[in-house]
Amino acid sequence: MSVSRSIYLLLLLISAGEASIVHVGPDQAYVSIAKGILATSKGDTLLVLAGHYQERGLLVSHSLTLIGRDDPVIDAGGEGEILRILADSVSIQGFTFRGAGLSHLDENAAVRLETAHHGTVQNNRFVDNFFAIYVSQSSHTSILNNMIQGKAMTESRSGNAIHLWYCKNAVIDNNQVQGHRDGIYLEFVEECEIRNNISSRNLRYGLHFMFSNHNKYHHNQFLDNGAGVAVMYSRHVDMWLNTFADNWGGAAYGLLLKDIYDSSIVDNIFAQNTIGLYSEACNRVNIEGNRFEKNGWAVKVMANSMDNIFTRNNFVSNTFDVATNSRQNFNSFNNNYWSRYKGYDLDHDGVGDVPYRPVKLFSLIVEKNEPALMLMRSIFIEIIDNAESYLPILTPETLIDQKPLMRKN
């Protein structure tokens, strides 16, 4: 159903009830959105017609439906905040928000929901704002089908596209975000679902969240972001069917996990990242059915990560499949496919008869001395890697896939 048809049906339902419709437009009784809001009562609808509205500091303090018809533009001119919501059950759709001004003190946003429950922001465009959508201390917020485009040049002078702080039960679905500091940022957020979003070309992270438990992230694409995706200090995180791709740089990751517990990373794609998956101080994480392809390092697991299970993953054409910083290993690698595996399967059960050691001696050398990468194609490197695989001295002896798969999953 088109946006215009949805709006039309919504207006019919409203007109059939007791709520009023207040019109704003160049030829209407109210020519400014600020005055139109003042004319509404609880449960009303504000219908804003096409036009360019040079306004900022708009405030909604009662339940209200704001509908833009034919894409009206609300432009703050690079100064201040555009729209602040301080009430429950407010819906905003059909607008272009432009020019919320830079302020590190106030963190100006195009749309801010503050202690506003059951709010909806959908089918809007956000262009060149400091923060686009900022939600704090709110529950059951829906952020749907928005286009968000920033012009961030430096991290210090840019905000996040979608920013949630101390929220619960939010849904962030089918948004396209780019050009901000972080595409989607969550802190102290519980029981939320982030799905079907495309977050690309942001200065720092496509997705960044901390201290946020019991959340689900699926069917998203995180592409060509400065540092990839970062997931920190959280429990019960489920990420599946996401794509982490083209995140290149000296400190870039497809997915960085730090202090993550009791979580799952399942059926995702990690393609062409400096590091596909980085794990530091993570425990009891299930990494299953993922595809690691053409990364610099497919997986880096630090020694303080324990009881994590890597199974049924496909490791294809990575420079290094697995790297670690210790000879100790407290994680399980089993039934993965490794494109570098040169073993055999005499009983034809689909499982290699010879175990596979994915950590190469050369990866340890590079960890200590990065310029050694220049020797990567040297026959000498191949010789020492083969020797180490038969008689491990420096690589972790217990980091081994006892049952490597002969074919991709």
ABEGO torsion letter per residue (X at the ends): XBAAAAAAAAAAAAAABABBBBBBEAABABABAAAAAAABBBGBBBBBBBEBBBBBGBBBABBBBBBBBGGBBBBAGGBEBABBBABBGBBBBGBBBBGBBBBAAAGBBABBBBGBBGBBBBGBBBBGBABABBBBGBBGBBBBGBBBBBABABAAABBBABBBBGBBGBBBBGBBBBGBABABBBBGBBGBBBBGBBBBGBABBABBBBGBBGBBBBGBBBBGBAAEBBBBGBBGBBBBGBBBBGBBEAABBABBBBGBBGBBBBGBBBBGBABABBBBGBBGBBBBGBBBBGBABABBBBAABBGBBBBGBBBBGBABABBBABABBABBBBGBBBAABABBBAAGAGBBABBBBABBAAAAAAAABAAAAAAAABAAAAAAAAAAAABBAABBAABBBABBBABBX
